[in-house]
């Protein structure tokens, strides 16, 4: 056990977000992010402009991000 506490503040738990294709609505995967990083950049800024390959559309499409709720 470390007798000295950490110098940085812990970020807390990460939140799970589901990624969906904007064109077909196909689920493309999940991503785990903190609500805010150390520089104060929010999760929406991280996923802004993100594109993923969609199997149905057969091209890279912009994604829609939705927060998933797990057990409370």
HELIX and SHEET records of a PDB file:
HELIX    1   1 UNK A   43  UNK A   47  1                                   5    
SHEET    1   A 4 UNK A  27  UNK A  33  0                                        
SHEET    2   A 4 UNK A  15  UNK A  21 -1                                        
SHEET    3   A 4 UNK A  59  UNK A  67 -1                                        
SHEET    4   A 4 UNK A  51  UNK A  54 -1                                        
END                                                                             
